[in-house]
């Protein structure tokens, strides 16, 4: 039976209105085998990336006279409603931290796998990052436009720092000297000291997303999704030293361990731009899958990977020549992936089907696919690398995976203390 196609003309609406209409169509047509084909105006970068980020199955098509966003309501299960456990980190002593509901951070004992307390933070905490010595936890509060700093020796809040609007994805410089927090609406990056003192507010491009800092802390690379550039910031004085033109819709960045190259995933054009750190110049473009989103390089710098939102796979390239050598199928909408500490496993969170994949790094083959909580997202590992912890936003749970046994050990309720 052929699918019903619903045609819409949304070209006269704003980007926010277009996204709202498509989400309404998802609710109305879910389970009916329909397809929504919406005519839009200019290249809909923000709309496309925004819907992919939430887990909607969308595609970008070019017609004879216009661009179209195509929505497949039955293609994936997006992250709706509950803003539960999404971002997760693990301290050196095994404590696990995750954002959770009611503007809190959950603290979990990784050895007993029990929730021990909640820490009140700002409004709508979205992402967490530990300092490299593990003594401070930085929480970006996208609803209150600030960042909370927590002393992890006693799990007490020690500072609240104003940032730009809707801060996301705090990035701690490897030398611990500063923390970078991008603001999409303000087109800026707020730079603070480790203690929370304002260092500088840096102007960048349109719709900045996930900033990354070089291993030597010298450079910060800020991808700007809507201006298709990367802003290069000098880590010594936080001055802008250049703008590098990359592919369409850059969102995330990864450095190789030797600090030679930067890999920029371009979600709209479906490729990875390779930039030389010595001259901040593009040296290669690597073809990837649809909706290429999150890049990473393995521990020894031999292979690079990118998770492709819309084609449900990982693209693998050889870092010596930047040539694609494999494509690894995974689950629906691979939102995040991470390497185990021993370098043997890649854990992939499949947000669109509430599962995770375990991939053998050496063989580049899928070894297990395990169901977890709803809308799995970010991943952390305990200090000995035996367990993986996955934040499951839709069910507000933390899934615990035994890597050697390739089994799920437990689902921990992040928002509710045991009675």
N, C-alpha and C positions, 0 to 999 in steps of 0.2 A: 504494500500500500504506500503510495507516494505521500510525502509530508505536505501539510498545508503551509503555504507561505503567506505571512501577513506583511504587507508592504506599507511602510510609513514614510512620510516626508517630514523630517525634523530639521531641515536646513535653516529654518528661521528661528530656531530656539537656541538658547545659550548652551554651552557645554554641560553645565549642571542640569539644565532642564532635559537635555537629551538623555543623560544617564538616568534621570528619574523616570522618564517615560519607558526606557528599556527595562528598568527594574519592575515597573508596573506590568509590562508584558510578560516578564518571567513569571510573576505570581499568577497572572491570569491563564497562562498557557502551559505551565508546568504539567507534565504527564500526558499531554495531548498530541505529542509527536509533531508539533508545529515548529516553523522557522520564522524568525522575524528579520526582515530586510529593511533597514532604515537608511534613507538618504540623508546625508549630513553635508555640511559645508566644506570648510577647509580641512586639511589633514587632521583627523580627530585624535591627536596623540593623547591628550589627557583623558578623554572618554575611554579610549581603548585600554590604556594602561590601568586606569581606575577600575574598570570592570574585571580585567584579568586579575588584578591584585585581590579583588574580593572573591575570586573563584568562579566567575561567570564564564561560560564558554562562548567567546565571541571571536569573530574574524573580521578582517579589514579587506574590503574588495573595491576595486576600481571599475566603474561602469563606463559607458560611452560618454556620459555627460557629468558624472559626479562620483563622489566617494560614498561607500556604503559600509555601515556597521551591521554585521549579520550575527544575530543572537540565536543560540541553540538552547532553548530552555531545558531540554532533557539531557544535555551533554555533560553536565557537571552539577555538583551540589555546592553552591556558593556559601560563603560565610555570612550568615544573616543574624541580625538581632544581637545576641549575647556577645559582649566583649570580654571573653574569658581568657584563659591562659594561652598566650600567643608567643611572647618573648621569654626565653628561659636561659639561665646561666648556672654554672656550678662552680663553687668556691674550692680552694685547695683542700679544705678540711672535709669536703663532701656535702656541704650544705647546698641546697638547690633553691634558687629564687625564680619566681615567675610573677608576671602581672596577673591580676585576677579581677573579679567584679568588685563593685562598690569602692573604686578608687584605692585599691590596696595592692601590696606585694605579698605574695605567699612565701613563707620560709619552710622548706621541707628538709628533714634529716635524711640525707641520701643513704645512710647505712640501714636505718630502720624503715625507711620509706614511709614516714609519717609526717603529716603537716603539724608543725609545732607552733606557729604564730602567724599573725598578719601585721603588716606595717602600713599605716595610713600614709598616703602620698598625695600628689595633686590630682586634678581631674583627668580622667581618661588616660591612665598610664599605658603607653603603647609599646615601648621598647626599653630593654635594660642592657647595661654594659658594666662589667667589672673592671676596676683598675688592674694593671698587670701584676701587682703584688697581692691582689685579692682583698685589700683592706677597705676599699670603697666601692659602693654600688651606685651607679648613675641611672636615674629613671627619667625618661622623657615623658612629660605630661602634656599630651596634645590638646587637652581640653582647657587647661589653665595657663598655657603658654609659659611653662617654666620647667625646671628640672629639679628633682629631689636627689640629694646626696645622702647616702646611708653609710654609717660606720659599721662594717661587717663584723668587727670584733665584739660588738654588743647589740647589733641590729637596731641601732637608734638613728633617727634622722638628725643630721648635723647641719644641714643647710638646704634652703630652697632658693634657686637662682632664676631670675627672669631670663627668658630667651625670646626669640622671634615667635610669631604665631605658628601654632601646630608643629612643635618640634618633633622630629622623628630620629630614630637610629643614632644615638650618641656614639661617637667614636673616640676612644682614648688613644692618644699617641703612644707608641711603644716605649718611649722614654719616660712616660708618666707626667710629662710637663704640662699637658693641656688636654682639654676635651672639646671636640667639635660637635655642634648640634645644628643641622640644617633646618631652615624654615621655608617651606614651599610658598606660602602666601606672601611672605616678605621678600623672597628672592635673596636671602642672606644666609650666612653661616655665623652663629654665635660661637666665639671661642672663649672658654673659661679656663682658669687654672684648675689643678687637681682639687684645690680646696673650695673652688666655686667663685673666685674673683673674676670679674669680666676682664678679658684681655683685649678683645676687639670684636666688632661686628663687620663681617666681610661681605660686600656685595658680590653676588654671583649671577648665574643665568636664570632662565624661566623654569619653574617647577624642579628645583634641586631635590635630589632624593638621597641616596646612601653614600655618604662621603667615606673615603678610605685614606689611610696615612701610610707612607712608605715605611719599610722595616727600620730604616735609620732615622725616622721622624722628620726628615728634611722636607718632604713634600706632602701636601694633602691634595687629593684629586677629587673634585666635586662634579659628578655628572648632573647635567641639567636636562631633564626629560623633554621639555617643550621647546628649548632652543637648540637641541641636538649638538651640544658642546660639552666639554669638560673644562671647568675652571681649575687652573693650577695655582695653588697657594704655597708660598714659602713658609715653612714651619718655624723659621727663626723670628720673623717679624709679622707674619700673617698678611703680607702684601700679596696682591694678585700679580703673578708674573706672566700669565698668558691664558688664552682660550684656545682649546684644541677642537677643531671640527671633527665629529665622529659620525656614526650612523644615526638612524632615526630612533628617538625615544630612549636614550641611555638612562639606565636606572641604577645599576650596581657595578662595582669596580673591584678588581683583585690584583694584588702585586705578586710577582714571583718571589720566592724566598731570597734570591740573590739581588733583588732590587734593580733588575735590568729592564723589566717590562711591566707595563700596566695593561690589564685586560678589561675592556669596557663592554658590557653586554647591552646591545641595542634591541629593545623589545619590539619596536615597530618594524624595523628593517630585517630583523631575524639574523643578526650576525654579531661578531665580536671584533671590536677595533683593538689593535695592538699598538701601544704607544711606547716609544723608547724613553726611559727616564733621563737619559743623558742629555737629550735635546728637546724633550717634550714634543716629539714629532711622531706622526703615524707611520708605522713601518709595515703593517700588514692588516688585512681584513680576513677574518675566518668565517666562512659560512656556517650557520647553525640552523636550529629548527625554528618553528613558528613561536613567536612570543619569547625569544631568548631573554632570560631575566637575571639569573644569578650565576656569576662566574666564580671559580676557585681553582687554585693550583695545589697539587698534592705536596706532601711534606718535603720530598726531595727535589721538587721543581721539574720533574720529568714530564708530567702530563697536566694539561689544563682541561677543565670541564665547564660546561654551562648547562643549567637547567632550562628547558624550554616549556614554558607555560602551556602553550596551545597545541603542541605536537606530542606531549606526554613522553618526553625522552630526555636523555642527556647526550650532548655532543662532546666527544673527546678529541683533543688534538695533542700533537707532539710539540712540546715547548722548544725543541731545538730548531724546528723549521716551520712551525705554526700551520702544519697540515693536519686536516681531519683524518683520524685513524679509526674511529668507531662511533656508532650511535647505539646507546643502550636504552631500550624501551623500559619505561617504569609505569606508574599508575597515573590516574587522571589528575592533571594540574599539579605538577611537582613544584611546590612553593619554596621549598628550602632543602638543602642537603649539607652534610658535614662529614669530614673524615674522622674516623676513630683515632685516638691518640697513638695507637701502634701502627697506623697507616694501612691496616689490612681491610678495613671496611669503609664503604660509603653508605650512610643512612640517608634515605630520601623520604621526605614527608609529602604524601599525595593528598593534598587538601581536598580535592574534588571527589574523593571516594573514601576518605577517612581510613587510610591505610599507610603503612610505611614499607619501603623496599630496602633490603640489605643487598649490597652489591660487592662482589669480590673485586678489590682494587686491582689485583695482579692479573686476573683473567678478564676483567671488564665484563663480568657476567652477573646476572641476577641470581641470587641464591635463595631468597625468601621474600615473601610478601605477607605482611601481618596486619590484621585489622586492629585499629586503636580507637581512641575517642574521636569525636566529630571535629572536622577541620583541623588536622594536625598542622603545625607550623614550625617554629624554631626548635633546634636540637642542641643538647649539651651532653657531656659525658662526665661520669664520676672520675676521680683522680687516677684510679688504676686502669681505667678504660674498659672495664668489664660490662658496664651498664650504660645505656643511652636513655636520656630523659627527653621526652617530646611534649611540648605544650600543645594541647588540643583546645583550640579557642571555642569551638562550637558547643562543647560539653563542659568546658571549664575544668578540664582534668589534665593531669600529667601522666603520660604513659611511660612505663619503665620496661625497657627491652634488655634481655640477656643476650649479648652479641654472640658468645660462643655457642649457646644452645639455640639461638635463633628463635626465641620464644618471648612472648609478652609476659612479664612477671606480675605487673599490677597496674591498675588505673587509680591514681590518687586524686581525690576531689580537692582542687586548689582553693575553692572559695568557702569550704565548710570544715570547721574544726570538728574532730571526733568528739562525741558526747561521752 
